[in-house]
Amino acid sequence: MDDDRAEILFIGNATLLIRYGELTLLTDPNFLHQGQHAHLGYGLVSRRLTEPAVGIEDLPPDLDAVLLSHLHGDHWDRVARRGLDRSLPVLTTPHAARFLQGVQGFRRAMGLRTWESHTLVRGDSRVKVTALPARHAFGPLERLLPPVMGSLLECGPAGGPVRLRIYLSGDTLVFEGLREIGARCPDLGLAVLHLGGTTLPGGKVVTMDGRQGAALAQLLRPRLVLPVHYDDYTVFASPLEDFLTEMRTCGMADRLVDCPRGARVTVSAAAEVSTVGPVRVPVP
């Protein structure tokens, strides 16, 4: 296998299908159709504006795990709850793992505390998943939102060295604790950043907007940056162009990965990128 490369299918919102060697991971499964509503808690809902590139029925049968950043309806929806195999490992926060095990019957849900790791192996491929710092909000609002985690994927051959590191930000704002990621993980091949400037009633912003996303890219200095989570729901207030403009302003536009919804992109540790697609978007 090409042990320094990963293939990523961008399904929509924060949902990615990541293949590394013989391992296949699904992130933040969100398969609601355009026009349907995601439940965000406390009676708050948001209407989906886009169609996922593939349906849950189109996922490969050999999924090895789901990576779930937190329990919000645009990251773990009713389609995922009904359609995913309940024997799948779900690597997530302790808060989400307790709910998935006790209420929804996903018996292999595993809660990872910050900086705790779990290693997946299939054949000659290995991915070590480490939970990273993330904060969905500050102040009193933080207690009302579900805990969230970022993830570090360290990919390499089983029994061999790490060849490629991928950072998934989760729904975080920029805060001082993210500096530790840069200190502990100085060699990031790809950063997948959750953007959108998600804005709640009253004007509270609970995900990175374009300016914050660019600031995090400058802080972590990954070789490549893939923006996601920016136009799928009505709660998003910061379009992708805001982030692209900020990245051009700070001189990091050459690190951007152009991967529209439905496209497959292959990234390497040497920052080589190839894109295929988009794939056909199914009609519901």
N, C-alpha and C positions, 0 to 999 in steps of 0.2 A: 504494500500500500504506500501511497504518498504520505508519510507520517508527519509532514509539516503543513498539511492542508486540511481544511474543513469546507464542506459544502453547506450552504444555508439557503433555505427556501423561505422567503418573507411572505407569510400567509396574510398578514394584516395586523393592525394594532401592535401588540407586543408579542404576537404569536409567530414563532420561528420553528422550522424543522431543521435541526442541525445534525449533519452526518459527519462523523469522524471515523475513518476506517470502517470497522464492522459495527460501530455503535451509532444509535439513532436516538436523539433527544428532542422532546417537544417542550417549548417554553410557553408559559402563560396562555393556556388554550382558550381561545375566544372565537366561536364559530357562529354567533348570532348573525342573522341576515340583515341587510340594509332595511331600515325602518323599524326593526325590533329594538326593545329597550333593555339596557343593562341596569341592574339594581346595584346601587352604590351604598346602600344603608341609610337608615333614618328617613325612609320614604323618598330619598333622592334617586331619580332615574335619569338616564341619558340615552338619547336615541342614536342608533348607529347610522352613520351617513354613507358607509361603504359596504361592499360585499367582500367577504373573505375569499382569498384566491382559490382555495380548495375547501371542500366540506370535510367534516370529521370522518365520513365514510370513505374518504379518499386517502386517509393516512395509511402508511405502510403497516403491515401486521407485526413487524418486528421491532416495535418501539421498546427501548430499554428503560426509559424513565421520563417523567415529566418534571420540569423545573418550574416551580410556581413561586413568584416573588411575593405574593400576598393574596388575601381573599377579598377581591373586589369583582363585581360582576362583569367587568370588561377584561378580566384576566382569568377568571374561572367561572364560566357561565353554565346555565342549565343544560346546554347542549353537551358540554364537556362532562358534566355530572352524569348525564344519562348515557352518553355514548362511549366513554372510555372504559376500558377493562379495569374493574376494581382490584385486580391483582397487580396492576402496574405500580412500581415504586414512584412516589411523588416526593421530591426533595423540596422542602419549603420551610417556613418559619415554624417554631414550636406551636404558636397559636393556631396556625392553619392546619397543622398536622393533627392536633387534637380534634378539631372540628371534622376533618375529612375522615378520620378513623371512627369517631364516636357517632357522628350524625349521618354521614354519607356512605360509610362502609368501605372506604379505600384503606384496606387493612395494612398496606405497606407504605402508607404515608410516613415520612420521616422528618422530624423537626430538627433543623440545624441551627444552633446558636451561632452568633457572630464569630467568625474565624474557625468554626468547626467544619470538618470535611467528611465527605463520603466518596469512595472510589468505585467507579463502574468499570467492569472489564468484560469484553466479549472477544474471544479468539485472541488475536495479537494486538488488540486495541485497548487503550486505557484512557479514561477521563476522570480526573479527580475534581470534584465539585466542592468549592469552599464558599460558605456564606460570608458575605461582606457587609460592612456598615451601610445603612440607608435610613433616611427619615422622610416620611411622607408629608409631615407638617411640623410646625413648631408651636410651642405654647400649649394652651388648653386643647386646641384642635387636635394635637397629636394623640391625645388619649381617646378621641372619638373615632379615629381611623385605625384600620387593622395594621399591626406591625408589618414591616416590609423588609426585604433583604435584597442586596445585590448578590451576584454570583461570579466566581472565578472558575473558569474551566481550564484545567491544565491537561493538555492532550499529548499523548505520546504512545509509543509501542509498549505493550505489556512487558515489564521488566527492564525498560529502557528509560532514557532521559525525557524530560518534557520538551516537546518540539514546538508547540503553539499554545499561547495563552489568550483566552477570550474573556473579556469582562462584560457582564450584563448588569446594567445599572439598577434595574428595578425602578419603581416609581419613587425616586428620591429627589429632594432638593439639594442644592449645594450647601454643605456645612463643613465645619472644621474636621469632623471625623473622617471625611473622605481622603484627607491627606495621608492617612495611614495606609490606604490602598496603594498610593504611589510609592510610599516608602517600602512596603513589603513586596510589591509587585511591579518592579521597575521596567519589566520587559513585556509589555502588553502588545500582542500582535494586532488585536481588534478590540475596540470598545463599541458595544451596542448601547446607545443612549436612549432612554425613554424621555420624550420631550412633550410638547403639546401645551405647556403652560395651563394645565387643567385648573379651571377656576370654578369654585363652588359659590353658591348664593352668598352674597355679602362681599364678594370680591377676593376671597382667600385663594391663593394660588398654591397647589399641592403637588405639582410636578414641574420639572425644569422647563422654562421657556427658552427661546433661542439664545439669549444672552447667557443664561446659566449653563446651558448645554455646552456652549463654546468655552466658558470658563472651566468647566470640568475637563474638557478635552485638553486645554492648556495645562491644567494641573497634572493630568496623568500621562500626557504625551504618548498615546498609543500610535503605532505605525499606521493604523487604519481606523476609521470611524464610520459606523453604520447608524444613521438616525432611524428610529421607529416611534410609534405611539404619538402621532402628530395631527391626524386629520380624520380619524375614524368616528369620533363622537362629538356631540354638541357641546360637551363641557370643555373641549379644547379651544383655547383662545390664542395660541401662538402658532401660526402656520409654519410649515417646513422652511419657507423662504426666509423667515426671521433667523433661523439657525444657519442656513447657508450664507446669508449676508454676514453674520457675526464671524463665521469661520473664514470667510474671505478677508474680513477686516483684520483678523488676528494672524493672517498668513498661514492658515492651516487647511486651505481649500484642497490642496493636493492630497490630503489624507482621507477625503470623503469617498465613501463607497456608494455608487449610484445603484440602488437596488429597489426599484419600484415594486409595489405589491404584486405578487405572483412571479417575480423573477427569482432565479437561482444564481447565487454568487458563490464562487470558490475563492477563498482567501488563503494565502500562505504566510508563513512566518517571515518571509522576505518581503512582505507587502505587495506580492503579486496578486492581481485580481482578474477574474474572468467572470462574465455575466451571461446567462442564457435566459431568455424569456421576454416578457412575462408569459406564464402559462395561461391557458384559457380559464376565465372566471366563470364558474357554473351559474346557471340561472336557477333561483330557488323555485 
